[in-house]
Amino acid sequence: MKDKIAILGTKDGVGKTLISLCIGKYLKNNNIDVQAFKGLEVSKNEYSINKDLKIGYNEKLKSDCFGNEVTVDNNPIFIHKNKENKTKVYVNGKSYAKTEEFNYKELRADFEEFMYNSFNNLKEKKDFIIIEGSGECLEYVEREEEFLNFKFCKNVQSDIILISDFEDNNSFANIYGNLSLITKEDKKRIKGIIVNKYNGDLEYLKKGLSKLEKRTKVPFLGVMPEINTNILTEEEYGKNYRFDKKRDLIIGVVKLPFLSHISDFYSFEDEKEVKMLLIEKPNQVDIADFIIIPGSKNIIKDLEFLKESGLYEKIINASENGKTIMGICGGFQMLGEEIEDLYSIENKGAKFKGLNLIPLKTTYTFVNKTTIAKGNICNMDNILKPLSDSKIYGYEVINGDSDMLEGAEAFMVDKLNNVIGLSNKEGNVFGTFMHGVFESKEFRRGLLKILKERHGVVTSNKNLEEQSFKEYKEKRFDEFYKIFSENIDLDKLGKILKGENM
């Protein structure tokens, strides 16, 4: 395996950063410790390391993608353009000069020294470095002054992948022109070509690509479509994160006529970003994010109330649309398929259809007992997975016998490993026989975190916002790499990175 590759462009804006990022992700996926390097970056987008060292934002993105902490060595020279198009130069993250205050030619030697020092620092730490060139690889008329692209590659002995784009339909001319104007020594370093931003039918390009490959004797690695490569900055994301989200999670408790154990919900009173709602009418189901069917002193009559009020169908529809629904004790039994009443005189032996959201069947009998319960959440493989192994405690009030049916997912077990809670496969509907379960802080806080994320509630917890931003970036990186891997010959790319002949 080689230890470096340079990504140069036939002109500015061809997508060098995107290709650098994707090649780095390819290496990372193959367990190579990779680092990004751009000697000189000119950009309006800056990133502050420890609030006082400035570099280009793209180098921060690449470091995030590769799983590294960004340093000033990733971008030793950063020229920042502000909104008024005034520029300021930062060297090793620190303010160096305003562009009108220095002579570029005079400081070229200093810039080169800074670049090589940073590059050598990275070489000592990482297995592989992806070098991104600056601007057009041949933009300097005076060849001897060029130090950012071919000269740098020559001095650090790096092979090159050349990037062109189809934005102005001159891709082939740009490629051929660049390869014709460079020295033979520089051309030998170019091991592959990638065409970016092509939106047409690839069949129309094949003939031209084949001819150009024969003339230049440089292999084509593939053609990338034009894609939206925008990734929000942390500040932009933070604004959107707060703007697009609600301020409170609304927990709706169904107000059953025979509701019991209202104290089950007192522990939510001190939680931030939470509002409680008593649901009496079907339209209130739409308002609630998390719907709880509580305990009941008369399950049969409360089940009839759900059906007569329209809440029965509304709750079923809510579950089908992905809302989160929980049942506690009698409410849990109502979530099941069927309740058989062997207790009351007027309904003895009658069977009542439950909400049929959980595979559970209950026989309502004279058995009635209360026990203290401790246990934990099972290892879940659905949206409740973050709760796995959380400790729980409370008490059970058992009315009759309930049996798990085929397809039921165990959600809670007591200390004797008896199942005391179930969920559906997706995890958005679940329940337990245990009262007081929300007194278990680990479970309550964990569940609220899941619910706030699911239902778009902004949180005052900065760590959660940072985690959300991290997940957003990783998702974007994965999207980029998926397109890259579908359009680029990874076998050819792998051989180039290993230094093998094709």
C-alpha positions as CSV (number, residue, x, y, z in Angstrom):
1,M,0.0,0.0,0.0
2,K,1.2,3.5,-0.9
3,D,1.0,6.1,1.8
4,K,-0.4,9.0,-0.1
5,I,-2.5,10.1,-3.1
6,A,-3.1,13.6,-4.5
7,I,-6.4,14.8,-5.9
8,L,-5.9,17.6,-8.5
9,G,-8.5,19.3,-10.7
10,T,-8.4,20.5,-14.3
11,K,-10.1,23.7,-13.0
12,D,-11.4,25.1,-9.8
13,G,-14.7,23.7,-8.5
14,V,-14.6,20.3,-10.2
15,G,-15.3,18.5,-6.9
16,K,-11.9,17.7,-5.5
17,T,-13.2,17.8,-1.9
18,L,-16.0,15.3,-2.7
19,I,-13.7,12.8,-4.4
20,S,-11.1,13.2,-1.6
21,L,-13.7,12.5,1.0
22,C,-15.0,9.4,-0.8
23,I,-11.5,8.0,-1.4
24,G,-10.7,8.5,2.3
25,K,-13.9,6.7,3.2
26,Y,-13.0,3.9,0.9
27,L,-9.6,3.6,2.8
28,K,-11.3,3.9,6.2
29,N,-13.7,1.1,5.2
30,N,-10.6,-1.0,4.5
31,N,-9.2,-0.3,7.9
32,I,-6.6,2.2,6.7
33,D,-5.8,5.1,9.1
34,V,-6.2,8.0,6.7
35,Q,-5.8,11.8,7.1
36,A,-6.6,14.8,4.9
37,F,-4.2,17.5,3.8
38,K,-4.8,20.7,1.9
39,G,-1.7,23.0,1.9
40,L,-3.6,26.2,0.9
41,E,-7.4,26.7,1.2
42,V,-9.3,29.8,-0.1
43,S,-12.8,29.8,1.3
44,K,-15.6,31.7,2.9
45,N,-16.3,28.8,5.3
46,E,-14.0,28.6,8.3
47,Y,-13.7,26.3,11.2
48,S,-12.3,27.3,14.6
49,I,-10.2,24.8,16.5
50,N,-10.4,25.5,20.3
51,K,-12.2,28.7,19.4
52,D,-9.0,30.5,18.2
53,L,-7.2,28.6,15.4
54,K,-8.8,29.0,12.0
55,I,-8.7,26.5,9.1
56,G,-11.0,25.8,6.1
57,Y,-14.2,24.1,7.0
58,N,-13.8,21.3,4.4
59,E,-10.8,20.0,6.2
60,K,-12.9,19.7,9.3
61,L,-15.5,17.7,7.3
62,K,-12.9,15.3,5.9
63,S,-11.4,14.7,9.3
64,D,-14.9,13.9,10.7
65,C,-15.5,11.5,7.8
66,F,-12.2,9.8,8.4
67,G,-12.7,9.6,12.2
68,N,-9.9,12.0,13.2
69,E,-9.5,15.1,15.3
70,V,-8.8,18.0,13.0
71,T,-5.6,20.0,13.5
72,V,-3.9,23.0,11.9
73,D,-1.6,20.5,10.0
74,N,-4.6,19.5,7.9
75,N,-4.7,23.0,6.4
76,P,-1.6,25.0,7.3
77,I,-2.4,28.0,5.1
78,F,-6.0,29.3,5.1
79,I,-7.1,32.4,3.2
80,H,-10.5,33.4,4.5
81,K,-12.9,35.5,2.4
82,N,-15.5,37.3,4.5
83,K,-19.0,38.5,3.4
84,E,-17.5,41.8,2.1
85,N,-15.0,39.7,0.1
86,K,-12.1,41.0,2.1
87,T,-9.5,38.4,2.8
88,K,-7.3,37.5,5.7
89,V,-4.5,34.9,5.8
90,Y,-4.1,32.4,8.6
91,V,-0.9,30.3,9.0
92,N,-1.0,27.3,11.3
93,G,-4.4,28.6,12.4
94,K,-3.2,32.0,13.5
95,S,-3.7,35.4,11.9
96,Y,-0.8,36.1,9.6
97,A,-1.8,39.1,7.4
98,K,-4.4,40.7,5.3
99,T,-3.9,40.0,1.6
100,E,-3.4,43.6,0.7
101,E,-0.6,43.8,3.2
102,F,1.8,41.2,1.8
103,N,3.6,40.3,-1.4
104,Y,2.5,36.8,-2.5
105,K,5.8,36.1,-4.4
106,E,7.9,37.2,-1.5
107,L,6.1,34.9,1.0
108,R,6.0,31.9,-1.3
109,A,9.1,30.3,0.3
110,D,7.6,30.7,3.7
111,F,4.3,29.2,2.6
112,E,6.1,26.2,1.2
113,E,8.0,25.7,4.4
114,F,4.7,25.8,6.4
115,M,3.1,23.3,4.0
116,Y,6.0,20.7,4.2
117,N,6.3,21.0,8.0
118,S,2.6,20.2,8.4
119,F,2.6,17.4,5.8
120,N,5.6,15.8,7.6
121,N,3.8,16.1,10.9
122,L,0.8,14.2,9.5
123,K,3.0,11.5,7.9
124,E,4.4,10.6,11.4
125,K,0.8,10.1,12.7
126,K,-1.1,8.4,9.9
127,D,-0.8,5.4,7.5
128,F,-2.2,7.3,4.5
129,I,-2.6,11.0,3.5
130,I,-5.0,12.3,0.9
131,I,-3.6,15.5,-0.6
132,E,-6.1,17.9,-2.1
133,G,-4.6,20.3,-4.6
134,S,-5.6,24.0,-4.8
135,G,-7.6,25.6,-7.6
136,E,-6.7,24.6,-11.2
137,C,-3.6,22.4,-11.3
138,L,-2.2,24.5,-14.2
139,E,-3.6,28.0,-13.2
140,Y,-0.1,29.6,-12.7
141,V,1.3,31.1,-15.9
142,E,4.8,31.2,-14.5
143,R,5.6,27.6,-14.0
144,E,8.4,28.1,-11.6
145,E,6.1,29.8,-9.1
146,E,3.7,26.9,-8.9
147,F,4.1,25.1,-5.6
148,L,0.7,23.9,-4.6
149,N,0.0,21.1,-7.1
150,F,2.5,19.3,-9.3
151,K,5.6,20.7,-7.6
152,F,4.3,19.6,-4.2
153,C,3.4,16.1,-5.6
154,K,6.9,15.8,-7.1
155,N,8.6,16.8,-3.8
156,V,6.6,14.4,-1.6
157,Q,6.6,11.6,-4.3
158,S,2.8,11.3,-4.6
159,D,0.8,9.8,-7.4
160,I,-2.2,11.8,-8.7
161,I,-5.8,11.2,-9.6
162,L,-7.0,14.0,-11.9
163,I,-10.6,15.3,-11.6
164,S,-12.6,17.0,-14.4
165,D,-16.2,17.9,-14.6
166,F,-19.0,18.2,-17.3
167,E,-20.5,21.5,-15.9
168,D,-19.5,23.4,-19.1
169,N,-19.3,20.4,-21.5
170,N,-15.6,20.9,-22.0
171,S,-14.4,18.0,-19.8
172,F,-12.6,16.1,-22.5
173,A,-10.9,19.3,-23.8
174,N,-9.8,20.2,-20.2
175,I,-8.4,16.8,-19.6
176,Y,-6.6,16.6,-22.9
177,G,-5.3,20.1,-22.6
178,N,-3.9,19.6,-19.1
179,L,-2.2,16.4,-20.0
180,S,-0.7,18.0,-23.1
181,L,0.8,20.9,-21.2
182,I,2.4,19.2,-18.2
183,T,5.8,17.6,-18.3
184,K,6.3,13.9,-18.9
185,E,7.5,13.5,-15.4
186,D,4.3,15.0,-14.0
187,K,2.1,13.0,-16.4
188,K,3.7,9.8,-15.1
189,R,2.3,10.6,-11.7
190,I,-1.3,10.7,-13.0
191,K,-2.6,7.2,-12.4
192,G,-6.3,7.8,-13.1
193,I,-9.0,10.2,-14.2
194,I,-12.5,10.8,-12.8
195,V,-15.2,12.8,-14.6
196,N,-17.6,14.5,-12.2
197,K,-21.0,16.2,-12.5
198,Y,-22.3,14.4,-15.6
199,N,-26.1,14.2,-15.7
200,G,-26.6,12.6,-19.2
201,D,-26.8,9.1,-20.5
202,L,-23.4,7.4,-19.9
203,E,-23.7,5.5,-23.2
204,Y,-23.1,8.8,-25.0
205,L,-19.7,9.2,-23.2
206,K,-18.3,5.7,-23.6
207,K,-16.9,6.2,-27.1
208,G,-15.3,9.5,-26.2
209,L,-13.9,8.1,-23.0
210,S,-12.4,5.1,-24.8
211,K,-10.7,7.4,-27.4
212,L,-9.4,9.7,-24.8
213,E,-8.1,6.9,-22.6
214,K,-6.1,5.5,-25.7
215,R,-4.7,8.9,-26.5
216,T,-3.7,9.9,-23.0
217,K,-2.8,6.4,-21.9
218,V,-4.3,7.3,-18.5
219,P,-7.1,5.0,-17.2
220,F,-10.6,6.4,-16.5
221,L,-11.9,5.3,-13.1
222,G,-15.5,6.4,-13.7
223,V,-18.1,9.1,-14.2
224,M,-19.9,10.7,-11.2
225,P,-23.3,12.3,-11.5
226,E,-23.9,15.8,-10.3
227,I,-25.1,15.6,-6.7
228,N,-25.9,18.1,-3.9
229,T,-22.8,18.1,-1.8
230,N,-23.9,20.7,0.7
231,I,-23.3,19.9,4.3
232,L,-24.5,22.4,6.8
233,T,-22.1,23.9,9.3
234,E,-22.6,23.2,13.0
235,E,-24.1,26.7,13.4
236,E,-26.4,26.3,10.4
237,Y,-27.5,22.9,11.6
238,G,-28.0,24.2,15.1
239,K,-30.4,26.9,13.9
240,N,-32.3,24.4,11.8
241,Y,-32.3,21.8,14.6
242,R,-34.0,24.3,16.9
243,F,-36.2,26.0,14.3
244,D,-37.7,22.8,12.8
245,K,-38.5,21.2,16.1
246,K,-41.2,21.5,18.7
247,R,-40.5,22.8,22.2
248,D,-42.3,20.1,24.1
249,L,-43.0,16.4,24.0
250,I,-46.8,16.0,24.6
251,I,-47.6,12.9,26.6
252,G,-51.3,12.1,26.4
253,V,-52.9,9.9,29.1
254,V,-56.3,8.5,28.1
255,K,-58.9,9.7,30.6
256,L,-60.7,6.4,31.2
257,P,-63.9,6.6,33.2
258,F,-62.4,4.0,35.7
259,L,-58.8,5.3,35.5
260,S,-56.6,4.1,38.3
261,H,-53.1,4.9,39.6
262,I,-52.9,8.5,38.2
263,S,-49.7,8.7,40.4
264,D,-47.9,6.6,37.7
265,F,-47.4,9.9,35.8
266,Y,-46.3,12.3,38.6
267,S,-42.6,11.7,37.8
268,F,-43.0,13.5,34.5
269,E,-43.8,16.8,36.2
270,D,-40.2,17.8,36.8
271,E,-39.0,16.7,33.3
272,K,-37.9,19.4,30.9
273,E,-39.6,19.8,27.4
274,V,-42.6,17.6,28.5
275,K,-46.3,18.5,28.7
276,M,-49.0,16.3,30.0
277,L,-52.5,16.0,28.3
278,L,-55.6,14.1,29.4
279,I,-57.1,12.6,26.3
280,E,-60.9,12.6,26.4
281,K,-61.8,13.1,22.7
282,P,-60.4,11.4,19.5
283,N,-59.0,14.7,18.0
284,Q,-56.7,14.9,21.1
285,V,-54.9,11.8,19.9
286,D,-53.5,13.8,17.0
287,I,-52.0,16.3,19.4
288,A,-50.2,13.8,21.6
289,D,-46.8,12.4,20.7
290,F,-46.8,9.6,23.2
291,I,-50.2,8.0,24.1
292,I,-50.6,6.0,27.4
293,I,-53.6,3.9,28.2
294,P,-53.4,3.8,32.0
295,G,-54.5,1.3,34.7
296,S,-58.2,0.6,35.0
297,K,-60.6,-0.3,37.9
298,N,-63.0,-1.8,35.3
299,I,-61.2,-3.0,32.1
300,I,-64.4,-4.1,30.3
301,K,-66.3,-0.8,30.8
302,D,-63.2,1.2,30.0
303,L,-62.7,-0.8,26.8
304,E,-66.3,-0.1,25.9
305,F,-65.7,3.6,26.5
306,L,-62.8,3.5,24.0
307,K,-65.0,2.0,21.3
308,E,-68.1,4.2,21.9
309,S,-66.0,7.4,22.1
310,G,-64.1,6.8,18.9
311,L,-60.8,6.6,20.7
312,Y,-60.5,2.9,19.9
313,E,-60.2,3.4,16.1
314,K,-58.2,6.6,16.6
315,I,-55.6,4.8,18.7
316,I,-55.3,2.0,16.2
317,N,-54.8,4.4,13.3
318,A,-52.2,6.3,15.4
319,S,-50.2,3.1,15.9
320,E,-50.3,2.3,12.2
321,N,-49.0,5.8,11.5
322,G,-46.0,5.3,13.8
323,K,-47.1,7.0,17.0
324,T,-45.8,5.7,20.2
325,I,-48.4,4.0,22.4
326,M,-48.0,2.4,25.8
327,G,-50.4,0.5,28.1
328,I,-50.0,0.1,31.9
329,C,-51.6,-2.9,33.7
330,G,-55.2,-2.8,32.6
331,G,-54.3,-0.5,29.7
332,F,-51.7,-3.0,28.7
333,Q,-54.3,-5.8,28.6
334,M,-56.5,-3.6,26.4
335,L,-53.7,-3.4,23.9
336,G,-54.0,-7.2,23.4
337,E,-56.1,-9.2,21.1
338,E,-58.8,-10.4,23.4
339,I,-60.1,-10.1,27.0
340,E,-62.4,-12.9,28.4
341,D,-64.5,-11.9,31.4
342,L,-64.9,-14.6,34.0
343,Y,-65.3,-12.1,36.8
344,S,-68.5,-10.1,36.4
345,I,-71.9,-11.6,36.8
346,E,-73.5,-9.7,33.9
347,N,-70.7,-10.5,31.4
348,K,-69.4,-13.9,32.7
349,G,-67.8,-15.9,29.9
350,A,-68.1,-13.0,27.4
351,K,-65.1,-12.2,25.2
352,F,-64.2,-8.7,24.2
353,K,-62.0,-7.6,21.3
354,G,-59.0,-5.6,22.4
355,L,-57.1,-3.1,20.4
356,N,-55.1,-6.0,18.9
357,L,-51.8,-4.0,18.8
358,I,-49.9,-6.6,20.9
359,P,-50.1,-10.4,20.7
360,L,-51.7,-10.8,24.2
361,K,-54.8,-12.6,25.5
362,T,-56.2,-11.9,28.9
363,T,-58.7,-13.9,31.0
364,Y,-60.3,-11.6,33.6
365,T,-60.8,-13.7,36.8
366,F,-61.3,-13.3,40.6
367,V,-57.5,-13.5,40.9
368,N,-56.3,-10.1,42.3
369,K,-52.9,-9.6,43.9
370,T,-50.3,-6.9,44.3
371,T,-46.5,-7.6,44.4
372,I,-43.4,-5.5,44.5
373,A,-41.4,-5.9,41.3
374,K,-37.9,-5.3,40.1
375,G,-36.4,-6.2,36.8
376,N,-35.0,-4.9,33.6
377,I,-35.7,-4.1,29.9
378,C,-34.9,-7.0,27.6
379,N,-32.3,-6.7,24.8
380,M,-34.5,-5.0,22.2
381,D,-34.0,-5.0,18.4
382,N,-36.3,-2.2,17.5
383,I,-36.7,1.5,18.3
384,L,-36.6,0.6,22.0
385,K,-33.0,-0.7,21.6
386,P,-31.4,2.2,23.6
387,L,-33.4,1.0,26.6
388,S,-31.9,-2.5,26.6
389,D,-30.8,-3.7,30.1
390,S,-32.2,-0.6,31.8
391,K,-33.2,-1.3,35.5
392,I,-36.8,-1.0,36.4
393,Y,-38.8,-1.2,39.6
394,G,-42.4,-0.7,40.7
395,Y,-45.3,-2.9,41.7
396,E,-47.7,-5.2,39.9
397,V,-51.5,-5.3,40.4
398,I,-52.6,-8.5,38.7
399,N,-56.2,-9.0,37.6
400,G,-56.6,-12.4,36.0
401,D,-54.2,-14.3,33.7
402,S,-52.5,-12.9,30.5
403,D,-50.8,-15.1,27.9
404,M,-48.3,-14.1,25.3
405,L,-49.3,-15.2,21.8
406,E,-47.1,-16.0,18.8
407,G,-45.2,-13.0,17.5
408,A,-45.0,-11.2,20.9
409,E,-41.7,-9.5,21.7
410,A,-40.6,-9.6,25.4
411,F,-40.0,-6.0,26.6
412,M,-39.7,-6.3,30.4
413,V,-38.7,-9.2,32.7
414,D,-38.7,-9.3,36.5
415,K,-35.8,-10.5,38.6
416,L,-37.0,-14.1,38.2
417,N,-37.0,-13.6,34.4
418,N,-40.8,-13.7,34.2
419,V,-42.1,-11.6,31.3
420,I,-44.0,-8.6,32.6
421,G,-44.0,-6.4,29.5
422,L,-44.4,-6.9,25.7
423,S,-43.9,-4.8,22.6
424,N,-44.8,-5.1,18.9
425,K,-42.0,-5.9,16.5
426,E,-41.4,-2.2,15.6
427,G,-41.3,-1.1,19.2
428,N,-43.8,1.8,18.8
429,V,-46.4,-0.1,20.8
430,F,-45.5,-1.6,24.2
431,G,-46.8,-2.2,27.7
432,T,-46.3,-3.6,31.1
433,F,-48.1,-4.9,34.1
434,M,-45.9,-2.7,36.3
435,H,-47.3,0.4,38.0
436,G,-44.8,3.1,39.1
437,V,-42.4,2.1,36.3
438,F,-41.7,5.8,35.4
439,E,-40.2,6.2,38.9
440,S,-37.2,4.3,37.4
441,K,-35.1,7.2,36.4
442,E,-32.8,5.4,33.9
443,F,-35.9,4.0,32.1
444,R,-37.8,7.2,32.2
445,R,-35.0,9.4,30.9
446,G,-34.0,6.9,28.3
447,L,-37.6,6.6,27.0
448,L,-38.0,10.4,26.9
449,K,-34.8,10.7,24.9
450,I,-36.1,8.2,22.3
451,L,-39.5,9.9,22.1
452,K,-38.0,13.4,21.8
453,E,-35.8,12.3,18.9
454,R,-38.7,10.4,17.2
455,H,-41.1,13.3,17.5
456,G,-38.8,16.2,16.7
457,V,-38.6,17.9,20.0
458,V,-35.8,20.3,20.6
459,T,-33.7,19.6,23.7
460,S,-31.8,21.9,25.9
461,N,-29.1,19.2,26.2
462,K,-26.2,20.4,24.1
463,N,-24.7,16.8,24.0
464,L,-27.9,15.6,22.2
465,E,-27.7,18.3,19.7
466,E,-24.1,17.6,19.0
467,Q,-24.8,13.9,18.6
468,S,-27.7,14.7,16.2
469,F,-25.3,16.9,14.1
470,K,-22.7,14.1,14.1
471,E,-25.4,11.6,12.9
472,Y,-26.5,14.1,10.2
473,K,-22.9,14.4,8.9
474,E,-22.3,10.6,8.9
475,K,-25.5,10.1,7.0
476,R,-24.4,12.6,4.3
477,F,-21.0,11.0,4.1
478,D,-22.6,7.6,3.6
479,E,-24.9,9.1,0.9
480,F,-21.8,10.5,-1.0
481,Y,-19.9,7.2,-0.7
482,K,-22.8,5.1,-1.9
483,I,-23.0,7.2,-5.1
484,F,-19.2,7.1,-5.5
485,S,-19.0,3.3,-5.1
486,E,-21.8,2.8,-7.6
487,N,-20.1,4.9,-10.3
488,I,-16.3,4.4,-9.7
489,D,-14.3,1.3,-10.5
490,L,-13.2,0.4,-7.0
491,D,-10.9,-2.4,-8.2
492,K,-8.9,0.1,-10.3
493,L,-8.9,2.6,-7.5
494,G,-7.6,0.0,-5.1
495,K,-4.7,-0.9,-7.4
496,I,-3.7,2.7,-7.8
497,L,-3.7,3.2,-4.0
498,K,-1.7,0.1,-3.6
499,G,0.8,1.2,-6.3
500,E,0.0,-1.8,-8.5
501,N,0.0,-1.7,-12.3
502,M,-3.2,-2.0,-14.3
